[in-house]
Amino acid sequence: MELSNLPFVAGELAHGAWVTVQITLLSAALALVLSFVFALLRLSPLRPVRVISGACIEFLRGTSALVQLFYLFFILPLFGISISPMTTAVIGLGLNFSSFGAEIVRSAIVNVSQGQRDALQALDFPPLTAFRRIILPQALPFMLPPLGNLLVELLKSTSLVSLITLSDLTFAGASLITTLGDQTLIWSIVLLCYFAMAWPLTSLVAYYERHHTRYRQVGNR
């Protein structure tokens, strides 16, 4: 690849990386909200609610994220529902990853001891207040590390959106190869770009896990 093409390559990859970051942040926000919604529905005292929410989670976990994106982008328009590629990416990835996040949130909430739940009930705490002020603060340390790892996986999975015509980092790399050739160099740069975006997230997760481990060790003394 000629040196004169470097500014063009850098500009295209920077634009693709920015699209990837936007998709990651928006779909992560949607996935986080839905994770709590699904988790709380799974813990509902009403059996029909638990069954329906559990079925939704298993369906989303058991089907391919790529096929879900294709369905939203190519099949829904046949029924008169057309959404933009960006919206498709955010909804598709948000739904798919919320099914995994829901189990993380649910297991963290369940991990809070039954004794404390009984004490809250005996003290006649309002359910919402008890959850917000007592249960959730204790559950957060258990759910944040795996949710952080899930965020890294979400970042890497954004490469799937290139297949629904969205100009993310992977799409930009493929387009540059078609235009300029030299696929070894361009894919190497794309790999480094993904690593540069994922490394701060993995470092943050690793730091939190170390901090949480020390906190639990001190608390158990």
C-alpha positions as CSV (number, residue, x, y, z in Angstrom):
1,M,0.0,0.0,0.0
2,E,1.4,3.4,-1.0
3,L,2.1,6.0,1.7
4,S,-0.1,8.5,-0.1
5,N,-3.1,6.3,0.7
6,L,-2.5,6.3,4.5
7,P,-4.6,9.3,5.3
8,F,-7.5,7.8,3.4
9,V,-7.1,4.5,5.1
10,A,-6.9,6.2,8.5
11,G,-10.0,8.3,7.9
12,E,-12.1,5.3,6.8
13,L,-11.0,3.1,9.7
14,A,-11.5,6.0,12.2
15,H,-15.1,6.4,10.9
16,G,-15.7,2.7,11.1
17,A,-14.3,2.6,14.6
18,W,-16.6,5.5,15.7
19,V,-19.6,3.6,14.3
20,T,-18.5,0.5,16.3
21,V,-18.2,2.5,19.5
22,Q,-21.6,4.0,19.0
23,I,-23.2,0.6,18.4
24,T,-21.4,-0.8,21.4
25,L,-22.5,1.9,23.8
26,L,-26.1,2.1,22.6
27,S,-26.7,-1.7,22.5
28,A,-24.9,-2.1,25.9
29,A,-27.3,0.4,27.4
30,L,-30.3,-1.4,25.9
31,A,-28.9,-4.8,27.0
32,L,-28.3,-3.5,30.6
33,V,-31.9,-2.2,30.9
34,L,-33.4,-5.4,29.5
35,S,-31.1,-7.6,31.6
36,F,-32.7,-6.1,34.8
37,V,-36.2,-6.3,33.3
38,F,-35.8,-10.0,32.3
39,A,-34.1,-10.9,35.6
40,L,-36.8,-9.3,37.7
41,L,-39.5,-11.0,35.7
42,R,-37.7,-14.3,36.2
43,L,-37.9,-13.7,39.9
44,S,-41.6,-12.8,39.8
45,P,-43.9,-14.6,42.3
46,L,-46.3,-15.2,39.4
47,R,-45.5,-18.4,37.6
48,P,-46.8,-17.4,34.2
49,V,-44.5,-14.4,34.2
50,R,-41.5,-16.5,35.1
51,V,-42.3,-19.0,32.4
52,I,-42.8,-16.5,29.7
53,S,-39.7,-14.4,30.6
54,G,-37.7,-17.6,30.8
55,A,-38.9,-18.8,27.4
56,C,-37.9,-15.4,25.9
57,I,-34.4,-15.6,27.5
58,E,-33.8,-19.1,26.3
59,F,-35.0,-18.3,22.8
60,L,-32.7,-15.3,22.5
61,R,-29.7,-17.2,24.0
62,G,-30.4,-20.3,21.8
63,T,-30.5,-18.5,18.5
64,S,-27.7,-16.9,16.5
65,A,-27.1,-13.2,17.0
66,L,-26.4,-13.0,13.2
67,V,-29.7,-14.6,12.3
68,Q,-31.5,-12.3,14.7
69,L,-30.0,-9.3,12.9
70,F,-30.9,-10.8,9.5
71,Y,-34.5,-11.3,10.7
72,L,-34.8,-7.8,11.9
73,F,-33.2,-6.3,8.8
74,F,-34.5,-8.5,6.0
75,I,-37.7,-10.2,7.2
76,L,-39.5,-7.5,9.2
77,P,-39.8,-5.2,6.1
78,L,-41.8,-8.0,4.5
79,F,-44.4,-7.3,7.2
80,G,-44.2,-3.5,6.6
81,I,-41.8,-2.8,9.5
82,S,-38.6,-1.2,8.2
83,I,-35.9,0.0,10.5
84,S,-32.5,1.6,9.8
85,P,-29.3,-0.5,9.9
86,M,-28.1,1.4,13.0
87,T,-31.4,0.8,14.9
88,T,-31.3,-2.9,13.7
89,A,-27.8,-3.3,15.1
90,V,-28.7,-1.7,18.5
91,I,-31.9,-3.7,18.9
92,G,-30.5,-7.0,17.7
93,L,-27.3,-7.0,19.7
94,G,-29.1,-5.4,22.7
95,L,-31.8,-8.2,22.8
96,N,-29.2,-11.0,22.2
97,F,-26.9,-9.9,25.0
98,S,-29.6,-9.0,27.4
99,S,-30.5,-12.7,27.5
100,F,-27.0,-13.5,28.9
101,G,-27.0,-10.4,31.1
102,A,-30.3,-11.4,32.6
103,E,-28.9,-14.6,34.0
104,I,-26.0,-12.7,35.5
105,V,-28.2,-10.2,37.2
106,R,-30.7,-12.9,38.4
107,S,-27.9,-15.1,39.9
108,A,-26.4,-12.0,41.6
109,I,-29.7,-11.1,43.2
110,V,-30.4,-14.6,44.3
111,N,-26.9,-14.7,45.8
112,V,-28.0,-12.2,48.5
113,S,-28.7,-14.3,51.6
114,Q,-32.2,-15.4,52.4
115,G,-31.7,-14.3,56.0
116,Q,-31.5,-10.7,54.9
117,R,-34.7,-11.1,52.8
118,D,-36.5,-12.5,55.8
119,A,-35.3,-9.6,58.0
120,L,-36.5,-7.1,55.4
121,Q,-39.9,-8.8,55.3
122,A,-40.0,-8.9,59.1
123,L,-39.2,-5.2,59.3
124,D,-42.0,-4.5,56.7
125,F,-39.7,-2.8,54.2
126,P,-41.5,-1.7,51.0
127,P,-40.3,-4.1,48.2
128,L,-39.0,-1.4,46.0
129,T,-37.1,0.3,48.8
130,A,-35.7,-3.0,50.0
131,F,-34.5,-3.9,46.5
132,R,-33.0,-0.4,45.8
133,R,-31.3,0.2,49.2
134,I,-30.4,-3.3,50.5
135,I,-30.5,-6.1,47.9
136,L,-29.1,-4.3,44.8
137,P,-26.0,-2.7,46.5
138,Q,-25.1,-6.2,47.7
139,A,-25.7,-7.9,44.4
140,L,-23.8,-5.3,42.3
141,P,-20.3,-6.6,43.3
142,F,-21.2,-10.1,42.0
143,M,-22.7,-8.9,38.7
144,L,-20.4,-6.2,37.6
145,P,-17.3,-8.4,36.7
146,P,-19.3,-10.8,34.4
147,L,-21.2,-7.9,33.0
148,G,-17.9,-6.2,32.1
149,N,-16.7,-9.3,30.3
150,L,-20.1,-9.4,28.5
151,L,-19.4,-5.8,27.4
152,V,-16.1,-6.9,25.8
153,E,-17.9,-9.7,24.0
154,L,-20.5,-7.2,22.8
155,L,-17.8,-5.0,21.4
156,K,-16.3,-7.9,19.4
157,S,-19.7,-9.0,18.2
158,T,-20.4,-5.6,16.6
159,S,-18.4,-7.0,13.6
160,L,-21.6,-8.9,12.7
161,V,-23.4,-5.6,11.7
162,S,-21.1,-5.2,8.7
163,L,-23.4,-7.9,7.1
164,I,-26.4,-5.6,7.3
165,T,-24.7,-2.9,5.3
166,L,-23.6,-0.9,8.4
167,S,-20.2,0.9,7.9
168,D,-18.5,-0.3,11.1
169,L,-14.9,-1.1,11.5
170,T,-15.1,-4.5,9.9
171,F,-17.1,-3.1,7.0
172,A,-14.5,-0.3,6.5
173,G,-11.7,-2.8,6.5
174,A,-13.4,-5.0,3.9
175,S,-14.1,-1.9,1.7
176,L,-10.5,-0.8,1.9
177,I,-9.3,-4.2,0.8
178,T,-11.7,-4.1,-2.2
179,T,-10.4,-0.6,-3.1
180,L,-6.7,-0.9,-2.3
181,G,-5.9,-4.6,-1.8
182,D,-3.1,-5.5,0.7
183,Q,-5.5,-7.4,2.9
184,T,-2.7,-8.6,5.3
185,L,-1.9,-5.0,6.3
186,I,-5.4,-3.8,6.5
187,W,-6.8,-6.7,8.5
188,S,-3.8,-6.4,10.8
189,I,-4.7,-2.7,11.4
190,V,-8.3,-3.7,12.0
191,L,-7.2,-6.3,14.6
192,L,-5.2,-3.7,16.4
193,C,-8.1,-1.3,16.3
194,Y,-10.4,-3.8,18.0
195,F,-7.7,-4.6,20.6
196,A,-7.2,-0.9,21.3
197,M,-10.9,-0.5,22.0
198,A,-11.2,-3.7,24.0
199,W,-8.1,-3.4,26.1
200,P,-9.4,-0.5,28.3
201,L,-12.5,-2.6,29.0
202,T,-10.6,-5.7,29.8
203,S,-8.3,-3.8,32.1
204,L,-11.2,-2.2,33.9
205,V,-12.8,-5.5,34.4
206,A,-9.5,-7.0,35.7
207,Y,-9.0,-4.1,38.1
208,Y,-12.6,-4.4,39.4
209,E,-12.2,-8.2,39.9
210,R,-8.9,-7.6,41.9
211,H,-10.6,-4.9,44.0
212,H,-13.7,-7.1,44.6
213,T,-11.5,-10.0,45.6
214,R,-9.6,-7.9,48.2
215,Y,-13.0,-6.5,49.4
216,R,-14.4,-10.0,50.0
217,Q,-11.2,-11.2,51.7
218,V,-11.2,-8.3,54.1
219,G,-15.0,-8.8,54.7
220,N,-14.5,-12.5,55.5
221,R,-11.8,-11.9,58.1
